[in-house]
Amino acid sequence: MTKKRRLFGTDGIRGKANVDPMTAGIALRLGQAAGLMFTRGEHRHRVVIGKDTRLSGYMIEPALTAGFIGAGMDVTLLGPLPTPAVAMLTRSLRADLGVMISASHNPFEDNGIKLFGPDGTKLSDEVELAIEALMDQGFADRLAQPHALGRAARLEDAAGRYIEAAKSSFPRGQRLDGLRVVLDCAHGAAYKVAPTVMWELGATVIAVGTSPDGLNINKGCGSTVPEYLCTQVVEHGAHLGIALDGDADRLILADENGDLVDGDQILALIATNWHRAGALRGNGVVATVMSNLGLERHLANMDVTLHRTKVGDRYVAEQMRATGINVGGEQSGHVILTDFATTGDGLLAALQVLSVLVQDGRPASQVLQVFQPLPQRLKNVRFSGASPLLSESVQAAISAARDRLNGTGRVLIRESGTEPLVRVMAEGEDATLVAAIVDSLCEVIAETARAEAVSG
């Protein structure tokens, strides 16, 4: 039987800042345990730590730093940088471990901790469980002796290194001159580096969401509030709108008309372009169970296979490594291009899209509608206490919903790995039926959750 994870979810540790498990005490202990686990050999060990712009980063960062120093590791502080920049610098600096302090698209009240191995990839479930076990069993006798404590220093050119790496992913000889781009940085980790990259490549950049104050990350902007991006694109007459999330590992696009473009269309565009250029490896694309069936059909028409994983960009990345595929991602906008990065990178994905726009010459509204998606609906139901999915009545409703589709679509119900939410998705040929199924399932799940909360 698989051991239950207590601290780590689908994307590291996450929770409300200064409340268990997102406290300075747990961050300290995590730094100690992870530091001990990744201290291997006689060399001077190093961990790099980046963060987004949340106020609570000032609490979590020094606590982690103290923990790693106590384990005998030197700490290199990167400051506010995107998650993929931390992954890249972990490899570039030959560090033994990388850490990103961020709760991604969540509001400022939350924070999180993501860990990367020496190769810049997220840790496996097994390694995270081993860290938890070490935290539980104790390790006081293994901490560094006074003469072997680590040191901490700040890498002053961390942002510049990532900026140059991002620019080098753009096709040589191409420029963005003449393109007007709205770039929404969600008051998050990419608020400096993303506009700089776009401007240095020649674009006219209308940058928004670039004034973080510690409390406004993802507030009214970013990839989770796409209507703001759409409004800005139309207002400024831009050719394209790009919205990142708080740690810039995902993106959403808006065409010149202010119409949204999701991660499935972005995957389709990049995969099609790379396939034609002979650059698509493994003759496949990796996506999750959430990706639209229209994407799968489009790829099949090119004799390209869509490999599906469970939800979570870490699982996409693992499957990509296992199959040798270099394009993968999620409908939510995580796009992983392993030719350039080990994890999702919203900025690098946006640059690949802009490259196609430059080559094609047509408006974004035409270029970015790569396939016709099947009607799909997704709604969330928040709950407290036990999962309503354990209820027999909910399971019966799910079974009945699948029967109603009669093999013409899909029903997918899952719990979020980062919030107390049940995500309800249905997809099929009949949009009216799909909407009715999702609405009815949400009602049953919400009613069950309310009843269990009262009884609990």
Order of alpha helices (4+ residues) and beta strands (2+ residues): beta-beta-alpha-beta-alpha-beta-alpha-beta-beta-alpha-beta-alpha-beta-alpha-beta-alpha-beta-beta-beta-alpha-beta-alpha-beta-alpha-beta-beta-alpha-alpha-beta-alpha-beta-beta-alpha
